Amino acid sequence: METSLDIQAIRKDFPILQRQVNGQPLVYLDNAATSQTPDQVVNTIVDYYHGYNANIHRGVHTLSQEATDAYEIARQKIQKHFNIAHSYEVIFTSGTTHGINLVATGFTSFLKKGDEIVVSAMEHHSNIVPWQMLCERTGAVLKVIPMNQEGELVMDAYHDLLSDKTKLVFCNHVSNALGTVNPIEEIIEAAHKVGAAVLIDGAQAAAHIKADLQALDVDFYTVSAHKMCGPTGVGMLYGKQEWLKKLPPYQGGGEMIAEVTFEKTTYADLPHKFEAGTPNICGGIAFGAALDYMNNIGFDAIAHYEDGLMQYATEQLLSIEGLRIYGTAKNKTSVISFNIEGIHPYDIGTILDKLGIAVRTGHHCAQPIMDFYKIPGTVRASFSFYNTKEEVDVLVAGVKRAKNMLV
Ligand SMILES: *Cc1c(COP(=O)(O)O)cnc(C)c1O
């Protein structure tokens, strides 16, 4: 396989990849659940706690200034990475789930009975429940964009669902269960024609695709740092300033107010209106370091390498008799969900773990997709730029071995 990445050098940045599991070298193929963290990001975390740990935006003292500056520089790195017009349109969150709930709760006062919210059939649970709760609060109705056997959204059906009743459209950029890259440009454009706002869940896409949010003209976009080489517990919500100004605050607390009396509180300007309390300061700074790390490697090189790896893995896995891959969209990335006829995915996952191979088994927080295929779940192998062709070979050999043991 041709690659412009120096994989061996890259792998040295991730000490965890050298460890053994059950006496075997670790083969980490659960990147869709969380990515590993390079030394450059770990060192940023250590430097913070060794050097300038302090609360931000409050102190006049030097440490607080340094922490505030580093945190705001991280916000600017996120702004630049996603090509966002203003840094105050970048809201730090605890992750994608938080970002979605912030928007869903905020929309309560904008919706009335009979309004419609459109979501795709391939959503993560975190992307379904908040909308159901929003519908319960407001009397709005949830409409679902169906998908086909390949795991692609049926776009004709989407266009038919849209009307002047549609107020919001929610869809993931990349499905964590199937790897489908959804046609979000078309989804956003069509929603805007009927006056609906669009939130795109970029959690799964962000490690593979560098989204240009101004070009997309999306209203909201949300990601989690831990799926793109950053730490857990931090993420970002992008919102167009028109929306963020209209949207009520999600939580009350320190940082988010301009003036407080017992009669009335005036909220702080963006982004602080949505950042109540002491944030994950170190996490935010480390998120910036993770973006630096990935951009240094380059997203084009990452995408090219991962595509090659996924294609190779697809061919090799399909050579196993009885193996079926779920999610065969023309446009997909870095995720292979599969089953072997007559074997429960959990049993395959357990044997693979004995061989040092980390995959995910189950419904991948996307039960409706499993119901669609009438299966209890799948085995999911998901790839990152630090995985190798040799690791794919270990996976394929492991699946063959599991099959022989279980059939
Ligand atoms: C992981 C994931 C989420 C949830 O992210 P959290 O970091 O757990 O909040 C949401 N949507 C998709 C598509 C995901 O892959």
The ligand as an SDF file (V2000), in Angstrom:
LIG
                    3D

 15 15  0  0  0  0  0  0  0  0999 V2000
  -19.2500    9.0620   19.8700 C   0  0  0  0  0  0  0  0  0  0  0  0
  -20.3950    9.6520   19.1730 C   0  0  0  0  0  0  0  0  0  0  0  0
  -21.3170   10.4740   19.8640 C   0  0  0  0  0  0  0  0  0  0  0  0
  -21.2350   10.7290   21.3440 C   0  0  0  0  0  0  0  0  0  0  0  0
  -20.0690   11.3950   21.7070 O   0  0  0  0  0  0  0  0  0  0  0  0
  -19.7400   11.6510   23.2410 P   0  0  0  0  0  0  0  0  0  0  0  0
  -18.3040   12.0400   23.2380 O   0  0  0  0  0  0  0  0  0  0  0  0
  -19.9950   10.3560   23.9600 O   0  0  0  0  0  0  0  0  0  0  0  0
  -20.6520   12.7250   23.7260 O   0  0  0  0  0  0  0  0  0  0  0  0
  -22.3590   11.0270   19.1460 C   0  0  0  0  0  0  0  0  0  0  0  0
  -22.4960   10.7990   17.8220 N   0  0  0  0  0  0  0  0  0  0  0  0
  -21.6330   10.0300   17.1260 C   0  0  0  0  0  0  0  0  0  0  0  0
  -21.8360    9.8200   15.6650 C   0  0  0  0  0  0  0  0  0  0  0  0
  -20.5620    9.4290   17.7750 C   0  0  0  0  0  0  0  0  0  0  0  0
  -19.7180    8.6590   17.0890 O   0  0  0  0  0  0  0  0  0  0  0  0
  1  2  1  0
  2  3  1  0
  2 14  2  0
  3  4  1  0
  3 10  2  0
  4  5  1  0
  5  6  1  0
  6  7  2  0
  6  8  1  0
  6  9  1  0
 10 11  1  0
 11 12  2  0
 12 13  1  0
 12 14  1  0
 14 15  1  0
M  END
$$$$
